[in-house]
Amino acid sequence: MPRATNAPASRRRRKKVLKLAKGFRGGRSKLYRTAAESVKRSLAYSYRDRKVKKREFRKLWIVRINNAARLENISYRRFIAGLKKAGVELDRKILAEIALEDTQTFKKLVEVAKGEG
């Protein structure tokens, strides 16, 4: 009886890994073993960094809001607290966008925050 090697499934499995490693440099895209290591690590990093991305953007928005608020002589903490008391339900992403694009509107928001503070 001939030896069974499970060739079609093995080939499919290897091709799948090498396809994911497309664009990697050197042997990482050509050699199965190194490609498998690299793909495994890259998938782990991409999973982790999808979470980190959210943190990084929130930090960026806070920095932008803080800078714009300090130009209006109010701290970030007092600005956010004032908006909450006034019942303004804008998230940090939108506030950062307003701070960058529309300074007049941001000044009005600062006045609202100061009025309630």
N, C-alpha and C positions, 0 to 999 in steps of 0.2 A: 504494500500500500504506500502511495507517495506521501511525502512529508507535507503536512498542512502548515502554511506560513502566515495565514491571515493577511495576505499581501494587499488586497484592495483596501481594507480598513486601515492598515498601517500606513499605506501611502496617503490616504485621505487625511489621517491624523497629522502626518508630517507636513503635507501641503497646507493644511489649515494654519499651522504654526508659522511656516515660512511666508505665507501670505500676510499674516499679521506683522511679520518682521520686515516687510518691504519698506525700503527707504533707510533702514539701519545701515551703519557703516561697516565695511569689511566683512569678516566672517559672520558677524551677527545677523546678516541677511541671507547668508549662503549655507552655513553649516547648521544642521538641525539642533545639535546639543547647545551651542552658544546662542542660537536664535531662540530656543525654548526658554533659556534662562532670562534673556533680555525681554522677551515677550511677557513672561510671568511678572517680572519686576515692573515693566511699563504699565501693565494692567493694574497692578497694585498702586502705583503712583497716580495713575489717572483716576482711580476710585477715590483715593485719599484727597487728591487735589480738587476734585469737584466739591468737596466739603470746605477745603481751605479757601477756595475762590470766594465763597460767600462771606467768610470772615474778612478777607482782604478788601473786598469792595465796601463792606460796612465801615471798616477802618478809614478808607479813602473818603467816603461820604462824610464821616465825622470830622476829619481834618478840614475838609472844604467848608463845612458849615461853621466850624470853630473859627477859621480864618475870617470868613465873611462876617460873623457875629462880632468878633473882636474889632473889626474895622468900624463897627457901629457902637463900640464901647459897651459890649455886654459879653459875658462869658457864655460858653457853649451850654454849661450846666443850667445857668439862669434862663437862657433862651429856650431850651427844651422844656424846662419846668414851667415857664410862663405860657408856652404854647399849649401844654397839657392842661393847665388851669383854665385857659381860655377856650378849651374844647376844640382846638385846631388839630385835626387828625391827618396830618401829612407825614408820610414816612421819610426817613433820612435820605433815601434815594431822590425823592422829589425835591426835598429841601435843598440838597446839594445842587441839583440841576437849576433850581431857581436862583441860588446864590451865584452860580456861574453865569447864567444866561440873562437874568432879569433882576438887576440890582434894585430897581424901584420897588418891585413887589417884595423883595426880601426886606427892604427898609420898612415897608408897611407891616410885615410879619414881626419885625423886631419891635415896632411900636405896640403891636398887639401883645407881644410877650412882656414888654416893659409895663404896660398898663395893668396887667394882671399880677405882676411880680411884687 
